[in-house]
């Protein structure tokens, strides 16, 4: 894959919203150009070149997340829904921002296929929070709002880039699963964690048997609490979804 980074997308593009603001017009054009060049170079050298296509796992699907200091794969490389969705979203956003490089659409589709074909729970609905490299559910086959929020974002961004209906359908279904399963109709907001069957996990007693000795979820939070991080990511996800699916 080419790692050169051309200029930013057109000012009307949703990937370049700052260009339409009053503050953008106030800043000197020469200063903007120099800063943009530095940022593009840094993006190419420190983000795109190291991670893509190195993280694309053609054998097992999805994206590899663990590397040592010499960029050699290390560890079990389980598939966390947050990372798989974020990496897919990153490819989609890079494809929108760098329209001269068409390889990003293939990487985004690679991620969408994995999310849809491996991490989706076809039996009980929703998406597993964590699976191993063979696709077997881990963490008691539980599901979490945090990864699901990123799933919505990546679905919208992948749809924007490719025009495919599958990623937008995933985003809609993920939203509907959240509403039906984790939305708190009494106190507002969203619960964080659910069993495979969709029961909200409010305390250790709600955990699957193999997780009964845990005191935190996989984000490190006490079981049953609502998290501002999760809700912030969800707010972004729902804002994106409303633009693509205005119902």
C-alpha positions as CSV (number, residue, x, y, z in Angstrom):
1,X,0.0,0.0,0.0
2,X,1.2,3.5,-0.7
3,X,1.8,5.6,2.4
4,X,2.1,9.0,0.8
5,X,-0.6,11.4,2.0
6,X,-2.1,13.9,-0.5
7,X,-3.8,17.1,0.6
8,X,-7.0,17.1,2.7
9,X,-10.4,16.4,1.2
10,X,-12.6,19.1,-0.2
11,X,-13.9,21.7,2.3
12,X,-17.4,20.5,1.8
13,X,-16.5,16.9,2.8
14,X,-17.8,15.6,6.2
15,X,-14.2,14.5,7.0
16,X,-13.0,18.2,6.9
17,X,-15.6,20.1,8.9
18,X,-13.1,22.7,10.3
19,X,-12.7,24.2,6.8
20,X,-16.2,25.6,6.9
21,X,-15.9,27.4,10.2
22,X,-15.3,31.1,10.8
23,X,-12.2,30.3,12.9
24,X,-10.6,28.5,9.9
25,X,-10.9,31.6,7.7
26,X,-9.2,33.8,10.4
27,X,-6.0,31.8,10.5
28,X,-3.3,32.8,8.0
29,X,-3.3,30.6,4.9
30,X,0.5,30.3,5.0
31,X,0.5,29.1,8.6
32,X,-2.3,26.6,7.8
33,X,-0.4,25.2,4.8
34,X,2.8,24.6,6.8
35,X,1.0,23.0,9.7
36,X,-1.1,20.8,7.4
37,X,2.1,19.6,5.7
38,X,3.7,18.6,9.0
39,X,0.5,16.8,10.1
40,X,0.3,14.9,6.8
41,X,3.9,13.8,7.1
42,X,3.4,12.7,10.7
43,X,0.3,10.8,9.8
44,X,2.0,9.0,6.9
45,X,5.1,8.2,8.9
46,X,3.8,7.4,12.4
47,X,0.3,6.1,11.8
48,X,-0.4,4.9,8.3
49,X,2.9,3.3,7.4
50,X,3.3,1.4,10.7
51,X,-0.3,0.1,11.0
52,X,-1.4,-0.4,7.4
53,X,-1.4,-2.9,5.9
54,X,0.6,-4.6,8.8
55,X,-2.5,-4.9,11.1
56,X,-4.7,-6.4,8.4
57,X,-4.9,-10.2,9.2
58,X,-5.5,-11.9,5.9
59,X,-5.3,-15.4,7.5
60,X,-7.7,-15.2,10.4
61,X,-9.6,-12.0,9.5
62,X,-10.0,-8.8,11.3
63,X,-7.0,-6.7,12.5
64,X,-4.0,-7.6,14.6
65,X,-3.6,-5.4,17.6
66,X,-0.5,-6.5,19.5
67,X,3.0,-5.8,18.3
68,X,6.4,-5.6,20.0
69,X,8.8,-2.6,19.7
70,X,10.0,-4.0,16.3
71,X,6.5,-4.4,15.0
72,X,6.4,-8.2,15.3
73,X,3.0,-9.7,16.3
74,X,3.0,-10.5,20.0
75,X,0.5,-12.0,22.4
76,X,-2.7,-13.9,21.8
77,X,-4.2,-11.1,19.7
78,X,-7.7,-11.7,20.7
79,X,-10.3,-9.6,18.8
80,X,-11.7,-6.8,20.9
81,X,-14.9,-5.3,19.4
82,X,-13.6,-1.7,20.2
83,X,-10.4,-2.3,18.3
84,X,-11.9,-4.1,15.3
85,X,-14.5,-1.4,14.9
86,X,-12.0,1.5,15.4
87,X,-9.5,0.1,12.9
88,X,-12.3,-0.4,10.4
89,X,-13.5,3.2,11.0
90,X,-9.9,4.5,10.7
91,X,-9.6,2.9,7.3
92,X,-12.9,4.3,6.2
93,X,-12.1,7.8,7.4
94,X,-8.6,7.7,5.7
95,X,-10.3,6.6,2.5
96,X,-12.7,9.5,2.7
97,X,-9.9,12.0,3.5
98,X,-7.5,10.6,0.9
99,X,-9.6,9.8,-2.1
100,X,-6.6,9.3,-4.4
101,X,-5.8,5.9,-2.6
102,X,-8.6,3.4,-3.4
103,X,-7.0,0.6,-1.3
104,X,-8.8,2.0,1.9
105,X,-12.2,0.8,0.7
106,X,-10.9,-2.8,0.5
107,X,-9.5,-2.5,4.1
108,X,-12.7,-1.1,5.4
109,X,-14.7,-3.9,3.7
110,X,-12.2,-6.4,5.2
111,X,-13.1,-5.1,8.7
112,X,-16.8,-5.0,8.0
113,X,-16.8,-8.6,6.9
114,X,-15.1,-9.7,10.1
115,X,-17.5,-7.7,12.3
116,X,-20.5,-9.1,10.5
117,X,-19.3,-12.6,10.0
118,X,-17.3,-13.4,13.2
119,X,-18.1,-10.9,16.0
120,X,-21.9,-10.8,15.4
121,X,-23.9,-13.2,17.6
122,X,-26.2,-14.8,15.0
123,X,-28.0,-16.8,17.7
124,X,-28.9,-14.2,20.4
125,X,-28.3,-10.9,18.7
126,X,-25.7,-8.2,19.3
127,X,-21.9,-8.4,18.9
128,X,-19.5,-10.2,21.2
129,X,-17.2,-7.9,23.2
130,X,-14.2,-10.3,22.7
131,X,-13.4,-13.3,20.6
132,X,-10.2,-15.3,20.1
133,X,-8.4,-15.5,16.8
134,X,-10.5,-18.5,15.8
135,X,-13.7,-16.5,16.4
136,X,-14.7,-18.3,19.7
137,X,-16.4,-15.9,22.1
138,X,-14.4,-15.0,25.2
139,X,-15.4,-12.9,28.3
140,X,-18.4,-15.2,28.9
141,X,-19.7,-14.3,25.5
142,X,-20.9,-11.0,27.0
143,X,-21.6,-7.8,25.1
144,X,-20.8,-4.2,25.9
145,X,-22.1,-0.8,25.0
146,X,-18.6,0.7,24.4
147,X,-17.6,-1.6,21.5
148,X,-21.2,-1.4,20.1
149,X,-20.9,2.4,20.0
150,X,-17.8,2.2,17.9
151,X,-19.5,-0.4,15.7
152,X,-22.2,2.2,14.9
153,X,-19.5,4.8,14.0
154,X,-17.5,2.5,11.8
155,X,-20.7,1.3,10.0
156,X,-21.6,4.9,9.1
157,X,-18.1,5.8,8.0
158,X,-17.6,2.6,6.0
159,X,-21.0,3.2,4.3
160,X,-19.9,6.8,3.4
161,X,-16.7,5.6,1.8
162,X,-17.9,2.5,0.0
163,X,-21.6,3.1,-0.6
164,X,-22.3,-0.4,0.6
165,X,-25.5,-1.1,2.4
166,X,-24.1,-3.7,4.8
167,X,-22.1,-1.4,7.0
168,X,-25.1,1.0,7.4
169,X,-27.3,-2.0,8.1
170,X,-24.9,-3.0,10.9
171,X,-25.0,0.5,12.3
172,X,-28.8,0.5,12.4
173,X,-29.0,-3.0,13.9
174,X,-26.4,-2.1,16.6
175,X,-28.4,0.9,17.5
176,X,-31.6,-1.1,17.8
177,X,-29.8,-3.7,19.9
178,X,-28.6,-1.0,22.3
179,X,-32.0,0.5,22.6
180,X,-33.7,-2.8,23.2
181,X,-31.0,-4.2,25.6
182,X,-29.0,-1.6,27.4
183,X,-31.1,1.6,27.4
184,X,-32.2,2.5,30.9
185,X,-35.8,3.5,30.5
186,X,-36.1,4.5,34.2
187,X,-33.0,6.6,34.9
188,X,-31.8,7.4,31.4
189,X,-28.6,6.7,29.6
190,X,-27.3,3.2,28.8
191,X,-26.1,0.3,31.0
192,X,-22.7,-0.9,30.0
193,X,-22.6,-4.7,30.0
194,X,-25.0,-7.5,29.1
195,X,-24.9,-11.3,29.1
196,X,-25.1,-13.2,25.8
197,X,-28.8,-13.5,26.1
198,X,-29.2,-9.7,26.7
199,X,-29.7,-9.5,30.5
200,X,-28.2,-6.3,31.9
201,X,-25.3,-7.0,34.2
202,X,-25.8,-4.8,37.3
203,X,-23.5,-6.8,39.7
204,X,-21.4,-9.9,40.1
205,X,-24.5,-12.0,40.6
206,X,-25.6,-11.3,37.0
207,X,-22.3,-12.5,35.5
208,X,-22.0,-15.8,33.6
209,X,-20.7,-18.6,35.9
210,X,-17.1,-18.5,34.4
211,X,-16.8,-14.8,35.3
212,X,-18.1,-14.9,38.8
213,X,-14.7,-14.0,40.3
214,X,-14.5,-10.7,38.4
215,X,-15.0,-7.3,40.0
216,X,-14.7,-5.2,36.9
217,X,-15.7,-5.3,33.2
218,X,-13.1,-5.5,30.5
219,X,-12.7,-1.7,30.6
220,X,-11.7,-1.9,34.2
221,X,-14.8,-0.3,35.6
222,X,-16.8,-1.6,38.6
223,X,-19.7,-3.8,37.5
224,X,-23.0,-2.0,37.2
225,X,-21.7,1.6,36.8
226,X,-22.5,3.9,33.9
227,X,-19.4,5.4,32.2
228,X,-19.0,8.9,30.8
229,X,-16.5,7.5,28.3
230,X,-19.0,5.1,26.9
231,X,-21.7,7.7,26.7
232,X,-19.4,10.2,25.0
233,X,-18.6,7.7,22.3
234,X,-22.2,6.8,22.0
235,X,-23.2,10.5,21.5
236,X,-20.7,10.7,18.7
237,X,-22.0,7.4,17.2
238,X,-25.6,8.5,17.3
239,X,-24.8,11.9,15.8
240,X,-23.2,10.1,12.8
241,X,-26.0,7.6,12.5
242,X,-28.6,10.4,12.5
243,X,-26.9,12.0,9.5
244,X,-27.0,8.7,7.6
245,X,-30.3,7.4,8.9
246,X,-32.5,10.4,9.8
247,X,-35.5,8.8,11.5
